[in-house]
Amino acid sequence: MYGLGDVRFFDRVAPLYDRVMPPANGEALAAGLAHATRPIDRLLDVGGGSGR
């Protein structure tokens, strides 16, 4: 479609994706992270998306 893999396609669609996706719920994220039993040094987003 746009070449090998989906990177080129995603680069074209990412700005639109960012405009229509609702922002992350900071309160919900903070509440979830509050359950950590030790300090959090790194966080990995494996949910996909534009990497915002």
Sequence and secondary structure as in RCSB ss.txt:
>XXXX:A:sequence
MYGLGDVRFFDRVAPLYDRVMPPANGEALAAGLAHATRPIDRLLDVGGGSGR
>XXXX:A:secstr
  SSSSHHHHHHHHHHHHHHS    HHHHHHHHTT SS        S SS  
